[in-house]
């Protein structure tokens, strides 16, 4: 009888992770959910760089990255296989790339998948591997600003015209704020086009300072909120002078 696979997946924004976090992840997985009725457990890691692939298995599989230069690493993955019987198992896969970090849990008839997935999300957050705090919602909001940047620029021009007509300083502030919110995505794309950013490291020896903070996204979202508040203030003044 074929096993039924249930899959749980979550992708995280790219970030440079301290190498110590990789070791901590492997060590945590070596004793992950010890109460599960498993008949066998297997943990392994793979590191890939140009012309070189390294596989390691066991509680010290984090050493798979040792033969590689951190600047050349293209792909690092950590896998944990939890076996209940011949056709019942749960597979955990954590994949590190320059463009994203991916958590994937595949459950084959064990009914462990959901619980394993939620515990893995907690583990990755606690190790600082996955994005946490306001970073992800901020990037999603920035994505919306990118989509509607032309609309924001149109509102900016309209607010500026209202200020020129003597409607009050709130329109000027709103115009400038919406101009920043609408122009920031375009400026970011232009900068990346003319000055392609270096490929971000997947791992580094020590924790970085401020490398992963989304400055452009934060500036654009704050500007958008400021613009909306200024327009709301102007509207209130117009309705209730």
Residue pairs with C-beta under 8 A, 6 or more apart in sequence:
1 87
3 87
3 88
3 108
3 109
4 108
4 109
5 106
5 107
5 108
6 106
6 107
6 113
7 104
7 105
7 106
7 107
7 113
8 104
8 105
8 107
8 113
8 114
8 116
8 117
9 102
9 103
9 104
9 105
10 102
10 103
10 117
10 121
10 130
11 100
11 101
11 102
11 103
12 100
12 101
12 102
12 103
12 124
12 129
12 130
12 131
12 136
13 100
13 101
13 131
13 135
13 136
13 139
14 97
14 98
14 99
14 100
14 101
14 200
15 101
15 131
15 212
16 200
16 201
16 202
16 203
16 204
16 208
16 211
16 212
17 96
17 101
17 128
17 129
17 202
17 203
17 204
18 128
18 203
18 204
18 205
18 206
18 207
18 208
19 65
19 70
19 203
19 204
19 205
21 127
21 128
21 129
22 45
22 62
22 65
22 76
22 78
22 96
22 203
23 62
24 127
25 62
25 78
25 94
25 123
25 124
25 127
25 129
26 43
26 45
26 59
26 60
26 61
26 62
26 78
27 59
27 62
28 123
28 127
29 43
29 78
29 80
29 92
30 43
30 59
32 80
32 92
32 119
32 123
33 82
33 112
33 115
33 116
33 119
36 82
36 84
36 112
37 84
38 82
38 83
38 84
39 83
39 84
39 85
40 81
40 83
41 80
41 81
41 82
41 83
42 57
42 80
42 81
42 83
43 57
43 58
43 59
43 61
43 78
43 79
43 80
43 81
44 55
44 56
44 57
44 58
44 61
44 78
44 79
45 55
45 56
45 57
45 61
45 62
45 64
45 65
45 76
45 77
45 78
45 79
46 53
46 54
46 55
46 56
46 64
46 75
46 76
46 77
46 79
47 53
47 54
47 64
47 65
47 67
47 68
47 73
47 75
47 76
48 54
48 73
48 74
48 75
48 76
49 68
49 69
49 72
49 73
49 74
50 72
50 74
52 67
52 68
54 64
54 65
54 66
54 67
54 68
55 64
56 62
56 63
56 64
61 78
62 78
64 76
65 73
65 76
65 203
70 201
70 202
70 203
70 204
70 205
71 201
73 201
73 202
73 203
74 97
74 98
74 202
75 95
75 96
75 97
75 202
76 95
76 96
76 202
76 203
77 93
77 94
77 95
77 96
78 93
78 94
79 91
79 92
79 93
79 94
80 91
80 92
81 89
81 90
81 91
81 92
82 89
82 90
82 91
82 92
82 110
82 112
82 116
83 89
84 90
84 110
87 108
87 109
88 108
88 109
88 110
89 108
89 110
90 105
90 106
90 107
90 108
90 110
90 112
90 113
90 116
91 105
91 106
91 107
91 108
92 104
92 105
92 116
92 120
93 102
93 103
93 104
93 105
93 106
94 101
94 102
94 103
94 104
94 120
94 124
94 129
95 101
95 102
95 104
96 202
96 203
97 202
98 199
98 200
98 201
98 202
101 124
101 129
101 130
103 117
103 120
103 121
103 124
103 130
105 113
105 116
105 117
105 120
106 113
107 113
107 114
107 116
121 130
124 130
125 132
128 207
135 212
135 214
138 214
138 217
138 218
138 221
139 214
139 217
141 217
141 221
141 224
142 185
142 214
142 216
142 217
142 220
142 221
145 152
145 181
145 182
145 184
145 185
145 220
145 221
145 224
146 185
148 182
149 181
149 182
149 183
149 185
149 186
150 182
151 182
152 178
152 179
152 181
152 182
152 224
152 227
153 178
153 179
153 182
153 183
155 174
155 178
155 227
155 231
156 174
156 175
156 176
156 178
156 179
156 182
156 227
157 175
159 171
159 172
159 174
159 175
159 178
159 227
159 230
159 231
159 234
160 171
160 172
160 175
162 171
162 234
163 169
163 171
163 172
163 175
167 234
167 238
168 234
168 237
170 230
170 231
170 233
170 234
170 237
171 230
171 231
171 234
173 226
173 227
173 230
174 226
174 227
174 228
174 230
174 231
174 234
175 227
176 227
177 223
177 224
177 226
177 227
177 230
178 223
178 224
178 227
180 219
180 220
180 223
181 220
181 221
181 223
181 224
181 227
184 216
184 219
184 220
184 223
185 220
188 216
